[in-house]
Amino acid sequence: MNIRLEKMKQMQECERRKRVAEEKHKEWVQKKREEERREREQKLSKEMAEKATRELEKMQLQEKAEVKYKEWLKKKRAEEAEKKKKEKEKEKEREAELQKKKERSEKIFKEWLHNARSKPRPVLNGYGFPHRTSTGLYSYYTLLLL
């Protein structure tokens, strides 16, 4: 009977060890799962933090670019306004110059007209016919033309 009892004790001890081992294994698996879950959560939170940081940097960069673009646009518009102003000034100068030329030419024309009226007019004699008589070579040609 002792042998049986010992065998029973051994079997019970073996089963107890098995249960303890299974419990320890379950605890280890549970700890491992918990650890993996924590690692995933940390990794996810780290990724989210990095993503938020990238988004923030992107927004800051975009704002900076927008400010630079507005400054560039303002500068470009000022340049365009200055260019238009210069073109208007040049156009005014051209118009003033044309007006001066026109006034000067009108003045010169009026002077010429005034002087032309007072000048004596040449006597109208036919070409090659001084005092209405034909001279030499032109007589034959002038007869043909008349």
GROMACS elastic network, one bead per residue, 0.5 to 0.9 nm:
[ bonds ]
;  ai    aj funct       b0    kb
    1     4     6  0.50447   500
    1     5     6  0.59921   500
    1     6     6  0.83533   500
    2     6     6  0.58551   500
    2     7     6  0.82834   500
    3     7     6  0.59276   500
    3     8     6  0.83509   500
    4     8     6  0.59521   500
    4     9     6  0.83429   500
    5     9     6  0.60108   500
    5    10     6  0.84040   500
    6    10     6  0.59457   500
    6    11     6  0.84190   500
    7    11     6  0.60202   500
    7    12     6  0.83986   500
    8    12     6  0.59560   500
    8    13     6  0.82955   500
    9    13     6  0.58839   500
    9    14     6  0.83001   500
   10    14     6  0.58837   500
   10    15     6  0.84577   500
   11    15     6  0.60072   500
   11    16     6  0.83516   500
   12    15     6  0.50040   500
   12    16     6  0.59322   500
   12    17     6  0.84103   500
   13    17     6  0.60288   500
   13    18     6  0.84162   500
   14    17     6  0.50734   500
   14    18     6  0.60708   500
   14    19     6  0.86308   500
   15    19     6  0.61036   500
   15    20     6  0.84496   500
   16    19     6  0.50706   500
   16    20     6  0.60635   500
   16    21     6  0.83925   500
   17    21     6  0.58543   500
   17    22     6  0.83532   500
   18    22     6  0.59589   500
   18    23     6  0.84336   500
   19    23     6  0.59505   500
   19    24     6  0.83648   500
   20    23     6  0.50202   500
   20    24     6  0.59837   500
   20    25     6  0.83672   500
   21    24     6  0.50086   500
   21    25     6  0.59485   500
   21    26     6  0.84634   500
   22    26     6  0.59910   500
   22    27     6  0.84549   500
   23    27     6  0.60422   500
   23    28     6  0.84158   500
   24    28     6  0.59909   500
   24    29     6  0.84971   500
   25    29     6  0.60204   500
   25    30     6  0.84040   500
   26    29     6  0.50456   500
   26    30     6  0.59702   500
   26    31     6  0.84442   500
   27    31     6  0.59933   500
   27    32     6  0.83839   500
   28    31     6  0.50515   500
   28    32     6  0.59618   500
   28    33     6  0.85183   500
   29    33     6  0.60585   500
   29    34     6  0.84588   500
   30    33     6  0.50960   500
   30    34     6  0.60448   500
   30    35     6  0.84501   500
   31    35     6  0.59657   500
   31    36     6  0.84933   500
   32    35     6  0.50196   500
   32    36     6  0.61024   500
   32    37     6  0.85184   500
   33    36     6  0.50186   500
   33    37     6  0.60232   500
   33    38     6  0.85241   500
   34    37     6  0.50244   500
   34    38     6  0.61449   500
   34    39     6  0.85548   500
   35    38     6  0.50805   500
   35    39     6  0.61237   500
   35    40     6  0.85960   500
   36    40     6  0.61088   500
   36    41     6  0.85332   500
   37    40     6  0.50733   500
   37    41     6  0.61223   500
   37    42     6  0.85357   500
   38    41     6  0.50083   500
   38    42     6  0.60269   500
   38    43     6  0.84203   500
   39    42     6  0.50226   500
   39    43     6  0.59508   500
   39    44     6  0.83871   500
   40    44     6  0.59173   500
   40    45     6  0.84203   500
   41    45     6  0.59650   500
   41    46     6  0.83501   500
   42    45     6  0.50613   500
   42    46     6  0.59108   500
   42    47     6  0.84269   500
   43    46     6  0.50062   500
   43    47     6  0.60558   500
   43    48     6  0.85005   500
   44    47     6  0.50260   500
   44    48     6  0.60557   500
   44    49     6  0.85028   500
   45    49     6  0.60336   500
   45    50     6  0.85119   500
   46    49     6  0.50305   500
   46    50     6  0.61153   500
   46    51     6  0.84705   500
   47    50     6  0.50210   500
   47    51     6  0.59641   500
   47    52     6  0.84535   500
   48    52     6  0.60092   500
   48    53     6  0.84567   500
   49    52     6  0.50463   500
   49    53     6  0.60886   500
   49    54     6  0.85804   500
   50    54     6  0.61045   500
   50    55     6  0.85175   500
   51    54     6  0.50369   500
   51    55     6  0.60740   500
   51    56     6  0.84895   500
   52    55     6  0.50267   500
   52    56     6  0.60566   500
   52    57     6  0.85430   500
   53    56     6  0.50387   500
   53    57     6  0.61129   500
   53    58     6  0.84571   500
   54    57     6  0.50305   500
   54    58     6  0.59513   500
   54    59     6  0.84813   500
   55    59     6  0.60473   500
   55    60     6  0.85090   500
   56    59     6  0.50694   500
   56    60     6  0.61105   500
   56    61     6  0.84842   500
   57    60     6  0.50343   500
   57    61     6  0.59976   500
   57    62     6  0.84216   500
   58    61     6  0.50345   500
   58    62     6  0.60015   500
   58    63     6  0.85304   500
   59    63     6  0.60674   500
   59    64     6  0.84685   500
   60    63     6  0.50610   500
   60    64     6  0.60629   500
   60    65     6  0.85100   500
   61    65     6  0.60616   500
   61    66     6  0.84749   500
   62    66     6  0.60258   500
   62    67     6  0.85748   500
   63    67     6  0.61495   500
   63    68     6  0.85731   500
   64    67     6  0.51359   500
   64    68     6  0.62193   500
   64    69     6  0.85520   500
   65    68     6  0.50342   500
   65    69     6  0.59956   500
   65    70     6  0.85402   500
   66    70     6  0.61114   500
   66    71     6  0.85608   500
   67    70     6  0.51122   500
   67    71     6  0.61998   500
   67    72     6  0.85627   500
   68    71     6  0.50529   500
   68    72     6  0.60589   500
   68    73     6  0.84931   500
   69    73     6  0.59617   500
   69    74     6  0.84374   500
   70    74     6  0.60104   500
   70    75     6  0.84812   500
   71    74     6  0.50731   500
   71    75     6  0.61167   500
   71    76     6  0.85144   500
   72    75     6  0.50565   500
   72    76     6  0.60115   500
   72    77     6  0.85503   500
   73    77     6  0.60636   500
   73    78     6  0.84962   500
   74    77     6  0.51850   500
   74    78     6  0.61803   500
   74    79     6  0.86250   500
   75    78     6  0.50651   500
   75    79     6  0.61735   500
   75    80     6  0.86197   500
   76    79     6  0.50081   500
   76    80     6  0.61331   500
   76    81     6  0.85743   500
   77    81     6  0.60704   500
   77    82     6  0.84888   500
   78    81     6  0.50460   500
   78    82     6  0.61022   500
   78    83     6  0.84966   500
   79    82     6  0.50146   500
   79    83     6  0.60207   500
   79    84     6  0.85627   500
   80    84     6  0.61073   500
   80    85     6  0.84659   500
   81    84     6  0.51134   500
   81    85     6  0.60693   500
   81    86     6  0.86077   500
   82    86     6  0.61572   500
   82    87     6  0.85587   500
   83    86     6  0.51267   500
   83    87     6  0.61349   500
   83    88     6  0.86141   500
   84    88     6  0.61173   500
   84    89     6  0.85358   500
   85    88     6  0.51266   500
   85    89     6  0.61915   500
   85    90     6  0.86330   500
   86    90     6  0.61024   500
   86    91     6  0.84895   500
   87    90     6  0.50284   500
   87    91     6  0.60467   500
   87    92     6  0.85322   500
   88    92     6  0.60759   500
   88    93     6  0.85177   500
   89    92     6  0.50478   500
   89    93     6  0.61470   500
   89    94     6  0.86021   500
   90    94     6  0.61049   500
   90    95     6  0.85230   500
   91    94     6  0.50309   500
   91    95     6  0.60912   500
   91    96     6  0.84859   500
   92    95     6  0.50378   500
   92    96     6  0.60203   500
   92    97     6  0.84629   500
   93    96     6  0.50067   500
   93    97     6  0.60201   500
   93    98     6  0.84955   500
   94    98     6  0.60188   500
   94    99     6  0.84149   500
   95    98     6  0.50186   500
   95    99     6  0.60029   500
   95   100     6  0.85276   500
   96   100     6  0.61330   500
   96   101     6  0.85898   500
   97   100     6  0.50294   500
   97   101     6  0.61485   500
   97   102     6  0.85113   500
   98   101     6  0.50088   500
   98   102     6  0.60316   500
   98   103     6  0.85289   500
   99   102     6  0.50110   500
   99   103     6  0.60867   500
   99   104     6  0.84610   500
  100   103     6  0.50849   500
  100   104     6  0.59765   500
  100   105     6  0.84498   500
  101   104     6  0.50417   500
  101   105     6  0.59750   500
  101   106     6  0.84286   500
  102   105     6  0.51339   500
  102   106     6  0.60377   500
  102   107     6  0.84696   500
  103   106     6  0.50763   500
  103   107     6  0.60329   500
  103   108     6  0.85412   500
  104   107     6  0.50220   500
  104   108     6  0.60979   500
  104   109     6  0.84649   500
  105   108     6  0.50271   500
  105   109     6  0.59495   500
  105   110     6  0.84972   500
  106   110     6  0.60677   500
  106   111     6  0.85095   500
  107   110     6  0.51415   500
  107   111     6  0.61551   500
  107   112     6  0.85490   500
  108   111     6  0.50411   500
  108   112     6  0.60703   500
  108   113     6  0.84800   500
  109   112     6  0.50052   500
  109   113     6  0.59888   500
  109   114     6  0.84779   500
  110   114     6  0.59866   500
  110   115     6  0.84226   500
  111   114     6  0.50602   500
  111   115     6  0.60174   500
  111   116     6  0.83526   500
  112   115     6  0.50325   500
  112   116     6  0.57911   500
  112   117     6  0.85750   500
  113   116     6  0.50229   500
  113   117     6  0.63505   500
  113   118     6  0.88855   500
  114   117     6  0.54847   500
  114   118     6  0.67401   500
  115   118     6  0.53229   500
  115   119     6  0.62851   500
  116   119     6  0.52881   500
  116   120     6  0.83792   500
  117   120     6  0.79935   500
  117   121     6  0.89528   500
  118   121     6  0.89882   500
  121   124     6  0.86885   500
  122   125     6  0.88189   500
  125   128     6  0.83776   500
  125   129     6  0.66290   500
  125   130     6  0.62588   500
  125   131     6  0.70431   500
  125   132     6  0.71621   500
  126   129     6  0.51408   500
  126   130     6  0.69541   500
  126   131     6  0.86292   500
  126   132     6  0.72885   500
  127   130     6  0.74097   500
  128   132     6  0.88111   500
  128   133     6  0.82820   500
  128   134     6  0.64397   500
  128   135     6  0.62508   500
  128   136     6  0.87176   500
  128   137     6  0.89869   500
  128   138     6  0.65243   500
  128   139     6  0.82365   500
  128   142     6  0.86188   500
  129   133     6  0.50255   500
  129   135     6  0.63449   500
  129   138     6  0.86558   500
  129   139     6  0.87239   500
  130   133     6  0.59407   500
  130   134     6  0.72271   500
  130   135     6  0.77847   500
  131   134     6  0.85820   500
  134   137     6  0.85490   500
  134   138     6  0.70599   500
  134   139     6  0.54711   500
  134   142     6  0.84267   500
  135   138     6  0.63424   500
  135   139     6  0.62722   500
  136   139     6  0.59973   500
  136   140     6  0.85002   500
  137   140     6  0.66930   500
  137   141     6  0.76903   500
  138   141     6  0.53144   500
  138   142     6  0.57626   500
  138   143     6  0.84031   500
  139   142     6  0.51618   500
  139   143     6  0.61004   500
  139   144     6  0.86922   500
  140   143     6  0.52916   500
  140   144     6  0.65240   500
  140   145     6  0.88797   500
  141   144     6  0.51379   500
  141   145     6  0.62744   500
  141   146     6  0.87223   500
  142   146     6  0.61265   500
  143   146     6  0.51713   500
